[in-house]
Amino acid sequence: MTRESRARSILKAITWRLIATLTTFTIAYLIFSSDAKCDDALTKSTYVAGIELFLKLAIYYFHERLWQMVPEGAVRNIFKSKKS
């Protein structure tokens, strides 16, 4: 099995976070802008997306690195041994 480099994991994490954060921003904006009591939906949506961007970027990176430690076929072997 070829392991991914740290740089590739970081690049994947960044590109995924950009897509996911834009989705979060859009959802937050739609929710905040539909609330008549919310004066500044754009600012609130930006705060939500900004916090989410950095926090989840770090979580995703470490998740990717942990999966790199799992040998190829290890999960499959766990399920095969349980069926026996």
NORPE-V175166 format. One record per pair of residues at least 6 apart in sequence whose C-alpha atoms are under 6 Angstrom apart, sorted by the first residue. I is the first residue (numbers start at 1). J is the second residue. Records with the same first field share a line. If there is no record, write none. Layout:
I=J / J
This chain:
13=61
17=57
21=49 / 53
25=45 / 49
28=45
29=41 / 45
32=41
33=41
